[in-house]
Amino acid sequence: MTRPGRLDVGLRAEVRVQPTPEAAAEDCAAWLATACARTLAGADRFSIALSGGSMARLLFPRLARDPWATRFDWPAWSVYFSDERACPPDDENSNYYQTRVALLDHVPIAPANMHRMKAEEADLDRAAAEYSSLLAQTLPPSMTGAPRLDCILLGLGENGHTASLFPGTRSLDVTDRWATRGRADRPPYERITLTFPTLNAGGSVGFFVTGASKGAALRATAAGTTSASRVNPTGGTLTWFLDKAAASAAGD
């Protein structure tokens, strides 16, 4: 089922609930196809920030095969990342690696249009600064001055983090950079992440969340007490894609 509107626990956004994780991924794919087509109706490229995790397992393989593969103008895509773990780009923990294997290796996006975070570098502060500069140089400014991505896909951790914006870390308060060094509560601990000004400058921002284990994080996000609750696009839209297990657990 699809239930647009507000979830009972009060998420301030459009909330779409489907019976299974697979159905939620299909719904997210349809939303993404619409966002891409809408952007390309008035522009020659579509900029998007991707994440790993459940999206790499459930969503990206769908995008890479029919019928979805033929719905996208892949050569027009400019791919960025919401965050990255401090590991080589061929490590299975790498968001870039997960995304490449599930999607990027199977669609005609030019390598020059894939902008990965170089989190394998020894100096993560410099790597984050370089990514921040890349965003500013390759994306148009939003009304707030932050680089504007046409679309951003995000997940939600059980502790309420999104991207690599973990509770109690310095990255939460960075407002003068578009990417910064992050610190996770599990290995690999060191990260690079987009900052809230960048996330909130996105045109279409979507959270993909499945499983009953995310119920408490959804409730806390609705209450405004998690990192993810600080994602509130200025001049853009926010949509949550949930499966029934996550939505039901959030309402318990």
C-alpha positions as CSV (number, residue, x, y, z in Angstrom):
1,M,0.0,0.0,0.0
2,T,1.0,3.6,-0.4
3,R,0.1,6.1,2.2
4,P,1.2,9.6,1.4
5,G,1.1,12.2,4.1
6,R,2.1,12.0,7.8
7,L,3.0,8.9,9.7
8,D,1.2,8.5,13.0
9,V,4.4,9.3,14.9
10,G,4.6,12.7,13.2
11,L,7.4,12.8,10.6
12,R,7.2,16.2,9.0
13,A,7.3,15.1,5.4
14,E,5.5,12.9,2.8
15,V,5.6,9.4,4.1
16,R,5.0,6.4,1.7
17,V,4.6,3.0,3.2
18,Q,4.7,-0.3,1.3
19,P,4.1,-3.8,2.5
20,T,7.6,-5.2,1.9
21,P,11.2,-3.8,1.6
22,E,11.1,-4.8,-2.1
23,A,7.9,-2.9,-2.7
24,A,9.4,0.2,-0.9
25,A,12.3,-0.1,-3.3
26,E,10.0,-0.1,-6.3
27,D,8.2,2.9,-5.0
28,C,11.5,4.8,-4.4
29,A,12.6,3.8,-8.0
30,A,9.4,5.4,-9.4
31,W,9.9,8.5,-7.4
32,L,13.5,8.8,-8.5
33,A,12.5,8.3,-12.2
34,T,10.0,11.2,-11.8
35,A,12.6,13.4,-10.1
36,C,15.1,12.7,-12.8
37,A,12.7,13.4,-15.7
38,R,11.5,16.6,-14.0
39,T,15.0,17.9,-13.7
40,L,16.1,17.0,-17.2
41,A,13.0,18.6,-18.7
42,G,14.8,21.9,-18.0
43,A,18.5,21.0,-17.6
44,D,21.1,18.9,-19.3
45,R,22.3,17.0,-16.3
46,F,20.9,15.3,-13.2
47,S,23.0,15.5,-10.0
48,I,22.4,13.0,-7.3
49,A,24.1,11.9,-4.0
50,L,23.9,8.2,-3.3
51,S,24.4,6.1,-0.2
52,G,25.3,2.4,0.4
53,G,23.7,0.0,2.8
54,S,20.2,-1.2,2.2
55,M,19.8,1.0,-0.9
56,A,22.8,-0.8,-2.5
57,R,21.1,-4.2,-1.7
58,L,17.5,-3.4,-2.6
59,L,17.2,-0.3,-4.7
60,F,20.3,0.0,-6.9
61,P,20.1,-3.5,-8.5
62,R,16.5,-2.7,-9.5
63,L,17.6,0.6,-11.2
64,A,20.3,-1.3,-13.1
65,R,17.8,-3.7,-14.8
66,D,14.6,-3.5,-16.8
67,P,12.1,-2.0,-16.6
68,W,13.8,0.7,-14.6
69,A,17.1,0.8,-16.5
70,T,15.4,2.2,-19.6
71,R,13.6,4.9,-17.6
72,F,16.7,6.9,-16.9
73,D,18.9,9.1,-19.1
74,W,22.1,7.7,-17.5
75,P,24.6,9.7,-19.5
76,A,23.1,12.9,-18.0
77,W,23.7,11.7,-14.4
78,S,26.4,13.3,-12.2
79,V,26.9,11.0,-9.3
80,Y,28.1,12.1,-5.8
81,F,28.0,10.4,-2.4
82,S,26.4,11.4,0.9
83,D,29.3,9.8,2.8
84,E,32.1,7.4,2.7
85,R,34.0,5.1,5.1
86,A,37.8,5.3,5.5
87,C,38.7,2.3,3.4
88,P,40.0,1.6,-0.1
89,P,37.4,2.0,-2.9
90,D,37.6,-1.7,-3.6
91,D,36.7,-2.6,0.0
92,E,33.3,-4.2,0.5
93,N,32.7,-1.6,3.3
94,S,33.0,1.2,0.8
95,N,29.8,3.0,-0.2
96,Y,31.4,3.6,-3.5
97,Y,32.2,0.0,-4.0
98,Q,28.7,-1.2,-3.0
99,T,27.2,1.3,-5.4
100,R,29.6,0.5,-8.2
101,V,28.9,-3.2,-8.0
102,A,25.1,-2.8,-7.7
103,L,24.6,0.0,-10.2
104,L,27.4,2.0,-11.7
105,D,29.1,-0.9,-13.4
106,H,25.8,-1.7,-15.2
107,V,24.7,1.7,-16.6
108,P,26.3,4.1,-19.1
109,I,27.5,6.9,-16.7
110,A,30.8,8.3,-17.8
111,P,33.6,7.8,-15.2
112,A,34.2,11.5,-15.3
113,N,30.7,12.0,-13.9
114,M,31.2,9.8,-10.9
115,H,32.6,11.8,-8.0
116,R,33.6,9.6,-5.2
117,M,34.9,10.7,-1.8
118,K,38.6,9.7,-1.4
119,A,38.3,8.5,2.1
120,E,41.2,6.1,1.7
121,E,43.6,9.1,2.0
122,A,45.7,9.5,5.2
123,D,44.6,13.1,5.7
124,L,40.8,12.9,5.9
125,D,40.4,16.6,6.7
126,R,42.1,17.5,3.4
127,A,40.1,14.9,1.5
128,A,36.9,16.3,3.0
129,A,38.0,19.8,2.1
130,E,38.7,18.7,-1.5
131,Y,35.2,17.2,-1.8
132,S,33.7,20.4,-0.4
133,S,35.5,22.3,-3.1
134,L,34.4,19.9,-5.8
135,L,30.8,20.3,-4.8
136,A,31.1,24.1,-4.9
137,Q,32.8,24.0,-8.3
138,T,30.5,21.6,-10.1
139,L,27.1,22.3,-8.7
140,P,25.0,25.5,-8.8
141,P,24.4,27.4,-5.5
142,S,21.1,27.0,-3.7
143,M,19.2,29.9,-2.2
144,T,21.2,29.4,1.0
145,G,24.5,29.4,-0.9
146,A,25.2,25.7,-0.4
147,P,25.8,23.6,-3.5
148,R,22.5,22.3,-4.8
149,L,22.1,18.6,-5.6
150,D,19.0,17.8,-7.6
151,C,18.4,14.6,-5.6
152,I,19.8,13.1,-2.4
153,L,19.2,9.5,-1.2
154,L,19.7,8.8,2.5
155,G,19.4,6.0,5.0
156,L,18.6,6.0,8.7
157,G,20.8,4.2,11.3
158,E,19.3,2.6,14.4
159,N,20.8,5.4,16.5
160,G,19.2,8.0,14.3
161,H,22.2,9.1,12.2
162,T,22.1,9.7,8.5
163,A,24.9,10.0,6.0
164,S,27.9,9.9,8.5
165,L,26.4,12.5,10.8
166,F,26.6,10.6,14.0
167,P,25.2,11.7,17.4
168,G,27.5,13.8,19.6
169,T,30.1,14.4,16.9
170,R,31.6,17.6,15.6
171,S,30.3,17.1,12.1
172,L,26.8,17.9,13.3
173,D,27.7,21.6,13.8
174,V,29.7,22.2,10.6
175,T,27.9,25.0,8.7
176,D,30.7,26.6,6.7
177,R,31.7,23.6,4.6
178,W,29.8,21.3,2.3
179,A,31.6,18.1,3.3
180,T,33.5,17.3,6.5
181,R,35.3,14.6,8.4
182,G,32.9,12.3,10.3
183,R,33.3,9.8,13.1
184,A,31.1,6.7,13.5
185,D,30.3,4.6,16.5
186,R,31.4,1.4,14.8
187,P,34.2,0.5,12.4
188,P,35.4,1.8,10.1
189,Y,35.2,4.7,12.5
190,E,36.6,7.4,10.3
191,R,34.4,8.9,7.6
192,I,33.7,11.7,5.2
193,T,30.2,13.1,5.1
194,L,28.1,15.8,3.5
195,T,27.0,18.4,6.0
196,F,23.5,19.5,6.9
197,P,23.8,22.7,4.8
198,T,24.4,20.5,1.8
199,L,21.7,18.0,2.6
200,N,19.2,20.8,3.2
201,A,20.0,22.4,-0.1
202,G,18.9,19.3,-2.1
203,G,16.0,19.6,-4.5
204,S,14.4,16.2,-3.8
205,V,15.6,14.4,-0.7
206,G,14.5,10.8,0.0
207,F,15.0,8.5,3.0
208,F,14.8,4.8,2.4
209,V,14.2,2.9,5.6
210,T,13.1,-0.7,6.1
211,G,12.8,-3.2,9.0
212,A,11.3,-3.2,12.5
213,S,14.8,-2.4,13.9
214,K,14.4,1.2,12.6
215,G,11.2,1.9,14.5
216,A,12.8,3.6,17.6
217,A,14.9,5.7,15.3
218,L,11.9,6.8,13.3
219,R,10.0,7.8,16.5
220,A,13.0,9.7,17.8
221,T,13.4,11.4,14.4
222,A,9.7,12.4,14.5
223,A,10.3,13.9,18.0
224,G,13.3,15.9,16.6
225,T,16.0,14.3,18.8
226,T,18.1,12.5,16.1
227,S,20.7,13.7,13.6
228,A,18.3,12.7,10.8
229,S,15.6,15.0,12.2
230,R,17.8,18.0,11.2
231,V,17.3,17.1,7.5
232,N,14.7,19.7,6.4
233,P,15.3,20.9,2.8
234,T,15.0,24.6,2.1
235,G,13.3,25.0,-1.2
236,G,13.1,21.3,-1.7
237,T,11.0,18.3,-0.8
238,L,11.5,15.5,1.7
239,T,10.0,12.0,1.2
240,W,10.3,8.9,3.4
241,F,10.0,5.5,1.9
242,L,9.2,2.9,4.5
243,D,8.1,-0.7,4.6
244,K,5.3,-1.9,6.8
245,A,7.6,-3.4,9.4
246,A,9.4,0.0,10.0
247,A,6.2,2.0,10.0
248,S,4.5,-0.4,12.4
249,A,7.4,-0.5,14.8
250,A,7.6,3.3,14.7
251,G,3.9,3.5,15.8
252,D,4.3,1.0,18.6
